[in-house]
């Protein structure tokens, strides 16, 4: 009987230990879907940037949103037929939200996957920034401007697509891609903070190089440990690396890790096998951040005589040019609609996409990875030389470097 009691106590202790470990390893980076319950007004309302502005009579909607597709077709619209013959103009978005007191010592940012175009953002009446390019993703750190507890926050976005024509195709208008609020500890992986390459690949093994950019927003230096695991699509760990370093206050730092994956499953257009790298950041044994990076292991070559090969296998590139809009749904980045398009193309025998002619949505690139499409992504349609009267050439000199860097990331 005593042995049985000891055995039960042992099992109970083991159960509590497991629960404690699971609690410690919970998701600490909070990524909130920020698409719901926005207020929208079509037309220029500059007073809306003030936090106390009354928007109760504005339309309530969920993002992503394209206001142009809601309009009437007309040859008289400034966008002209090549721009879809739909209305453009200026629109304003506002969202009211609260944050728990517990978020007060966190780093909080908002991520926009794409706003067409010339977006400006205010938080609680404070001007945050402008982004003329309508296709690039971008983020703003909101930490210094937020209220907590019962006190509300107001984020305001002006979208100016009034300069027409500015495109050679239908662009759409508005916050037409997804928006997220990211809540992290002061020590965390930076925005777009991981970079993975596979410099050596064979059937026997693949070498994987991994760069992690750590961001320390705290007013004190930190010591940290980074543990990264490569996990296959059956959720088994196939490689791991651990690094211990320190970082200065209010600074960023790159940590480099190297892995060896034995007998790798190679990604190709018929078998788009994906691994992932799961990264955990610890400060004094406490988990402070966790982040997942997709990984496909493959190599390719272009040869003037033999053509293109993927993983040393010659293949023909059967490609199409594909714009970002989804037909009757407009420019809205709808994952189901994008998957439907790609499924139809796959069934036609297509194995490659040329994204025309700008950075595509996150959903588009993820689905191409998952479904087995080679992708050529383009940065800009126009450079210093214009193709439409009010296109990107107006902003080229000031923005091309920042936009190109963010495009690559």
C-alpha positions in Angstrom: 0.0 0.0 0.0 2.8 2.4 0.9 4.5 1.6 -2.4 1.3 2.4 -4.2 0.9 5.7 -2.4 4.5 6.7 -3.3 3.9 5.7 -6.9 0.8 7.9 -7.1 2.7 10.8 -5.5 5.5 10.3 -8.0 3.0 10.3 -10.9 1.3 13.4 -9.5 4.7 15.2 -9.2 5.6 14.2 -12.7 2.3 15.5 -14.0 2.8 18.8 -12.2 6.3 19.0 -13.7 5.0 18.4 -17.2 2.3 21.1 -16.7 5.0 23.5 -15.4 7.2 22.9 -18.4 4.2 23.4 -20.8 3.3 26.6 -19.0 6.9 27.9 -19.3 6.9 27.0 -23.0 3.7 28.8 -23.9 3.5 31.3 -26.7 4.9 34.6 -25.3 4.8 36.6 -28.6 1.2 37.6 -29.0 0.1 38.2 -32.6 -3.4 39.7 -32.7 -5.6 39.7 -35.8 -6.3 43.4 -36.1 -8.7 43.3 -39.0 -12.0 43.6 -37.1 -14.3 46.6 -36.3 -12.7 49.4 -38.2 -14.6 52.6 -39.0 -14.4 53.9 -42.6 -15.3 57.1 -44.4 -14.9 57.7 -48.1 -13.8 61.3 -48.7 -11.2 63.5 -47.2 -11.8 64.1 -43.5 -8.5 65.6 -42.1 -10.0 66.3 -38.7 -10.2 62.5 -38.2 -6.6 62.5 -37.2 -7.5 64.0 -33.8 -8.1 61.3 -31.2 -11.3 62.9 -29.9 -13.0 63.0 -33.4 -16.5 61.5 -33.4 -16.7 58.7 -36.0 -19.9 57.1 -34.8 -21.7 57.8 -38.1 -18.9 56.2 -40.1 -19.4 52.8 -41.7 -18.2 49.8 -39.6 -16.3 47.1 -41.6 -13.6 44.4 -41.3 -10.3 44.4 -43.2 -9.0 43.7 -45.7 -11.0 46.2 -47.6 -11.0 47.7 -51.2 -13.4 50.5 -51.6 -12.9 50.9 -55.4 -14.5 47.5 -56.2 -17.6 48.7 -54.4 -18.1 51.6 -56.8 -19.7 51.9 -60.2 -17.8 51.4 -63.4 -17.4 54.5 -65.6 -15.1 55.5 -68.4 -15.1 59.0 -66.8 -13.3 57.9 -63.6 -9.8 59.4 -63.4 -8.2 55.9 -63.1 -9.4 55.3 -66.7 -10.2 51.9 -68.2 -6.7 50.5 -67.8 -7.1 51.2 -64.0 -10.3 49.3 -63.9 -12.7 52.3 -64.7 -13.6 52.4 -61.0 -13.5 55.2 -58.4 -10.4 56.0 -56.4 -10.1 59.1 -54.2 -9.2 59.4 -50.4 -10.5 57.3 -47.6 -10.0 57.3 -43.8 -10.0 54.4 -41.4 -10.2 54.5 -37.6 -10.1 51.7 -35.0 -10.7 52.0 -31.2 -9.1 49.4 -28.9 -7.9 48.8 -25.4 -4.9 47.0 -24.0 -4.4 45.2 -20.7 -2.3 46.8 -18.0 0.0 43.9 -18.3 1.1 45.1 -21.7 2.6 48.3 -20.3 6.2 47.1 -20.3 6.0 45.3 -23.7 7.1 46.3 -27.2 4.0 46.7 -29.3 3.9 47.3 -33.0 1.3 47.2 -35.8 2.0 45.5 -39.1 0.3 46.4 -42.4 0.7 43.9 -45.2 -0.2 46.5 -47.8 -2.2 49.7 -48.2 -3.0 51.3 -51.6 -1.7 53.9 -51.5 0.1 56.8 -49.9 -1.0 55.8 -46.4 -0.5 58.0 -43.3 -0.9 56.7 -39.7 -1.7 58.4 -36.4 -2.0 56.8 -33.0 -3.9 58.7 -30.3 -3.4 61.9 -32.4 0.4 61.4 -32.7 1.7 61.2 -36.3 3.5 57.9 -36.9 4.5 57.9 -40.5 3.8 57.8 -44.3 4.3 55.1 -46.9 3.6 56.1 -50.5 4.2 52.6 -52.0 0.9 50.7 -52.2 2.3 47.2 -52.3 5.0 47.0 -49.7 4.5 45.6 -46.1 5.5 47.8 -43.3 5.3 48.2 -39.5 5.3 50.9 -36.9 6.3 50.7 -33.2 3.5 52.1 -31.1 4.9 51.5 -27.7 5.5 55.1 -26.7 2.0 56.3 -27.6 -0.3 53.8 -26.1 -2.8 53.8 -23.2 -3.5 50.8 -21.0 -6.4 49.5 -18.9 -9.7 51.1 -19.4 -8.3 54.1 -21.4 -9.0 53.7 -25.1 -6.6 54.0 -28.1 -7.5 55.3 -31.5 -5.5 54.4 -34.6 -6.2 56.4 -37.7 -5.1 55.7 -41.3 -5.5 58.0 -44.2 -5.3 56.4 -47.6 -4.8 58.7 -50.6 -5.3 57.2 -54.0 -6.6 60.4 -55.6 -3.6 61.1 -57.9 -4.7 59.4 -61.1 -3.8 57.6 -63.3 -1.0 56.0 -61.2 -1.2 52.4 -62.5 -1.3 50.4 -65.7 -3.8 47.9 -64.2 -6.5 47.7 -61.5 -4.9 48.6 -58.2 -7.8 48.8 -55.8 -7.9 51.4 -52.9 -7.6 51.0 -49.2 -6.2 48.7 -46.5 -6.6 45.8 -48.8 -4.2 43.4 -47.0 -4.2 42.1 -43.5 -3.2 44.0 -40.3 -1.7 42.6 -37.1 -0.9 43.9 -33.7 2.3 42.3 -32.3 3.0 42.3 -28.6 6.5 41.2 -27.5 8.8 41.4 -24.6 11.4 44.2 -24.6 14.0 41.6 -25.7 12.6 40.0 -28.9 13.3 39.0 -32.5 13.0 42.1 -34.6 10.5 42.6 -37.4 11.4 40.4 -40.3 14.2 39.3 -38.0 15.2 35.9 -39.4 17.1 35.0 -42.5 17.8 31.4 -43.6 20.0 30.1 -46.4 21.1 26.6 -47.5 24.6 27.0 -48.9 25.4 23.3 -49.4 22.9 20.6 -50.3 23.2 16.9 -51.3 21.0 13.9 -51.0 23.0 13.0 -47.8 22.9 16.3 -46.0 22.1 20.0 -46.2 23.9 22.8 -44.4 21.6 25.5 -43.1 22.8 29.0 -42.0 20.4 31.0 -39.9 20.7 34.6 -38.9 18.5 36.0 -36.1 18.3 39.8 -35.4 17.5 40.4 -31.7 16.0 43.7 -30.7 16.5 45.0 -27.1 14.1 47.9 -26.4 14.9 47.8 -22.7 17.1 50.5 -20.9 19.5 47.8 -19.7 21.9 45.3 -21.2 20.7 41.7 -21.5 22.1 38.3 -21.6 20.2 35.8 -23.6 20.1 32.3 -25.0 18.7 31.4 -28.4 17.5 27.8 -29.0 16.5 27.0 -32.6 15.1 23.7 -33.9 14.6 22.5 -37.4 11.3 20.6 -37.5 10.1 18.5 -40.4 6.5 18.4 -41.7 5.7 15.5 -39.4 6.6 17.7 -36.4 9.9 15.8 -35.6 13.0 17.8 -34.7 15.8 17.0 -37.1 18.5 19.5 -35.9 19.1 22.0 -33.1 21.4 24.8 -32.3 21.9 26.9 -29.1 23.7 30.2 -28.8 24.3 32.3 -25.6 25.3 36.0 -26.0 24.6 39.5 -24.7 23.1 42.6 -26.2 23.4 46.3 -25.3 20.4 48.3 -24.1 18.3 49.9 -26.9 20.2 48.1 -29.5 19.9 45.2 -32.1 22.3 42.3 -32.7 22.6 39.5 -35.2 23.0 36.0 -33.8 24.2 33.3 -36.3 23.4 29.6 -36.0 24.4 26.6 -38.2 22.7 23.3 -38.7 23.2 20.0 -40.6 20.1 18.2 -41.8 20.8 14.6 -42.7 19.0 13.0 -45.7 16.9 16.1 -46.4 13.6 16.1 -48.2 14.1 18.5 -51.0 11.4 21.0 -52.1 10.3 20.9 -55.7 7.3 21.7 -57.7 5.8 18.2 -57.4 6.7 17.7 -53.8 6.8 21.1 -52.0 8.2 19.7 -48.8 8.6 22.3 -46.1 10.5 22.3 -42.8 10.3 25.1 -40.2 12.7 26.6 -37.8 11.3 27.1 -34.3 13.3 29.7 -32.4 13.0 30.4 -28.7 14.7 33.3 -26.9 15.5 33.0 -23.1 16.5 35.6 -20.6 17.7 34.1 -17.3 16.1 30.8 -18.2 12.7 32.6 -18.8 11.2 32.2 -22.3 10.8 35.8 -23.7 10.1 35.2 -27.4 9.2 32.5 -29.8 9.2 32.7 -33.6 8.7 30.3 -36.5 10.5 30.6 -39.9 9.5 28.5 -42.9 12.3 26.6 -44.7 12.4 24.8 -48.0 15.6 23.0 -48.9 16.3 23.1 -52.6 18.9 24.3 -55.1 18.6 25.4 -58.7 20.8 26.3 -61.7 20.4 28.1 -65.0 22.6 26.8 -67.8 22.9 28.4 -71.3 22.9 25.0 -73.0 20.9 22.8 -70.7 18.3 25.2 -69.4 16.9 25.3 -65.9 17.3 22.6 -63.3 15.9 22.2 -59.8 17.8 19.9 -57.4 19.8 18.8 -60.4 16.7 17.7 -62.3 16.0 19.5 -65.6 12.5 21.0 -65.7 10.6 23.2 -68.0 9.3 26.4 -66.5 5.6 26.6 -67.4 4.8 30.1 -66.0 2.2 32.8 -66.0 2.1 36.5 -65.1 -0.3 37.1 -62.2 -1.6 40.4 -60.9 -2.6 40.8 -57.3 -6.3 41.3 -57.7 -9.0 38.6 -57.3 -11.5 39.5 -60.0 -14.9 40.4 -58.7 -13.4 40.5 -55.1 -11.1 43.4 -56.1 -7.7 43.8 -54.6 -8.6 42.2 -51.2 -6.0 39.7 -50.2 -8.4 36.8 -49.7 -6.4 33.6 -49.0 -9.2 31.3 -50.2 -9.5 33.2 -53.5 -5.7 33.1 -54.0 -5.6 29.4 -53.3 -8.5 28.9 -55.8 -6.5 30.7 -58.5 -3.4 28.8 -57.8 -5.2 25.4 -57.8 -6.7 26.2 -61.2 -3.3 27.1 -62.5 -1.7 24.0 -61.0 -4.3 21.8 -62.7 -3.4 23.5 -66.0 0.2 22.4 -65.6 1.6 25.8 -64.4 4.6 25.5 -62.0 5.9 29.1 -61.9 4.4 32.6 -61.2 5.8 35.9 -62.3 4.2 38.4 -59.8 3.1 41.4 -61.9 4.6 43.9 -61.2 5.1 44.6 -57.5 5.6 42.8 -54.1 2.8 40.3 -53.6 0.8 39.5 -50.4 2.1 37.3 -47.7 -0.7 34.8 -48.4 0.4 34.5 -52.1 4.0 33.7 -51.2 3.0 31.2 -48.5 0.7 29.4 -50.8 3.3 29.2 -53.6 5.7 27.6 -51.1 3.0 25.2 -49.9 1.6 24.3 -53.4 4.9 24.0 -55.4 5.3 27.2 -57.5 8.6 28.8 -58.4 8.1 32.5 -58.0 9.7 35.6 -59.6 8.7 38.6 -57.5 9.1 42.1 -58.8 9.9 45.2 -56.8 8.6 48.1 -58.9 6.7 48.7 -62.1 8.1 52.1 -62.7 11.5 53.5 -61.6 12.7 57.1 -62.2 11.0 56.9 -65.6 7.2 57.0 -65.4 4.8 54.7 -67.0 1.7 56.5 -65.7 1.4 60.2 -64.9 1.3 59.8 -61.1 3.0 56.4 -60.6 6.0 55.5 -58.3 8.4 57.7 -60.2 7.1 60.6 -58.1 8.5 59.0 -54.9 11.5 57.2 -56.4 14.4 59.4 -55.2 13.2 59.6 -51.6 11.9 56.0 -51.1 13.6 53.5 -53.5 16.3 52.5 -51.0 14.0 51.9 -48.1 11.4 50.2 -50.2 13.9 47.9 -51.9 15.4 46.9 -48.6 12.0 46.1 -47.1 11.0 44.3 -50.3 14.0 42.0 -50.0 13.3 41.3 -46.3 
